[in-house]
């Protein structure tokens, strides 16, 4: 990794003091020029070579987080605004599944990532090996936080909190205290307490010029809450107040599609496929 970074003359880092002044992680603007993301291997140089399947330890935490961020943004960008409305309000339409297919794909992607986090930890029997994987995944989650990739961050938190993982007492005893404190901080940020108050506060603080990905499950819950009211008033007239609130909530999502992930990130197709599957 360090050799590849030296080749590009750029040390990959998410630390504030290592970024170009005025740049932010995940920003679609003000990104350093000529500084592509250091990749694990060159696709063109090894396309004819037989390679072993990609594993978690083959990719740095920041590389993995950036590719997860890009994959999740691709899912978000494909969702049309009408799909959020159709998800709740057009269930009797014969084309219901077709009308929300991109939203369903985004939901399925989130579920796959959550299940992968849990499975990746549980596939090994050794508590020490499991602890090492947990520490690596926590580092990925920290990088996702820096990228304002809240949807993927919550997928990781959910995977960590799966009963099959949380009950591994001997494994957690091997996890470094620093990693456990970092995980506690991430869990506090994404806590459901007070209707996700900490997360909502953090999301509002993200500059509008920076790519951020909101929490999908909370988006759907907020829309469902607005949709509880009757579509018609007692006098038989349409409840335009309710429709206006739903429309405004859905319209807020459009701005997240406008700012793409940071420019000049060279994507490794194999890593991206790994993140998507």
Order of alpha helices (4+ residues) and beta strands (2+ residues): alpha-alpha-alpha-alpha-alpha-alpha-alpha-alpha-alpha-alpha-alpha-alpha-alpha-alpha-alpha-alpha
